[in-house]
Amino acid sequence: MNVDEKTIRHVAALARIDLEGVDVDRLTRQMSDILAYVEQLGEPDVEGIPATAHARPQPLPLREDTPQPGLTPDEALRDAPKRQGDFVLVPRTVEGGGAT
């Protein structure tokens, strides 16, 4: 893709970026280099190669899914600043009492 100064200024305007005091020629060259590099990603023939998450297979570590004892309500709410029974009490943030 050919990037020129007009394109850089247009993109900057869309992004609301002020280019005053910026070396637009250098920015144009850098953007052209970036886009040329990205275009290289489409060059290799990957037909027939399955998609992978890693370059080499990674075994998935599994463990037996067994229930474990959890916290009691008192343990879970021990550090709550305020509580009401088994619930954390928080300040009201919405006024009114029902749907409109």
Secondary structure, DSSP 8 states (H G I E B T S, - for coil): ----HHHHHHHHHHTT---TTS-HHHHHHHHHHHHHHHHHTT-S--TT----SSSS----------------HHHHTTT-SSEETTEE-----S-SSS--
